[in-house]
């Protein structure tokens, strides 16, 4: 990727987010925090904070939840291209920090406004002028029309020579693993940079739960994609394969408050670094730090305190993938 001439374009669903202000199940809590969250807008926000302009395209309902989504994403400096659907509601996400240390996410997004996403929602010229396009498996899993939108965006990006970033970002509550592999794989094959958690890499590659090291997975993904592949491996750090070279980065130690959104912060930092000419080693360092920092604050996209990277006696960013049930 070279110096950007436009914004990075992201397309997907952002929802109203309700989360507990303290550990416990919703049924036992007295108060919930109101926020917003969505993988693609999280990445867009991370890019803007790193100095790279970004545009988010999404559908919301004509409701207060949709108003909040648009307000939050715009307030973070992202250029928003919204479609307001008068007939469908904005999706809702409920996040609980359980007493056993897991984070549980529940979605209320069936027939949401975003599930009605269609190719025409992405304006003419937007993809063609982009510095890059970022897509995720979440949008592919939302609905047939959302999947068609991803396909259309890919076709437009290819025709215009715009690089494509794809994060598998599998949601088991949206699509079963057997179906997901056939849906994700064709997109991964057209990605100029491919991101996956270690478990997502195995899903994409058709491997068993314990097959392959992180390095094996990264090389196998790089053989699928058109460019670099990056495996996000939680407490084991991350591995990237770039032009046949293997790059490894241990996890950055932080005190984990909320692991949701860490992968999006990781992706945003990698993209921002590579789009502005940084070498892949620097991109991987920045991505690992950004992902770790995202774990130190409640909320999917709230700005963390960089000093969290330097606090002594902090546990590792451990088991980010294992601790999130979604």
HUTA-V982094 format. One record per helix or strand of 2 or more residues. SS is the DSSP state (h for helix, s for strand). FROM is the first residue (numbers start at 1). TO is the last residue. If there is no record, write none. Layout:
SS_FROM_TO ; SS_FROM_TO
//
This chain:
s_8_11 ; s_15_20 ; h_26_28 ; s_32_37 ; h_39_49 ; s_54_61 ; h_64_75 ; s_79_85 ; s_92_97 ; s_103_108 ; h_114_116 ; h_119_121 ; s_132_136 ; h_137_142 ; h_144_160 ; s_163_167 ; h_177_188 ; s_193_197 ; h_198_205 ; h_214_224 ; s_228_232 ; h_234_236 ; s_238_242 ; s_245_249 ; h_262_275 ; h_280_294 ; h_306_310 ; s_324_325
//
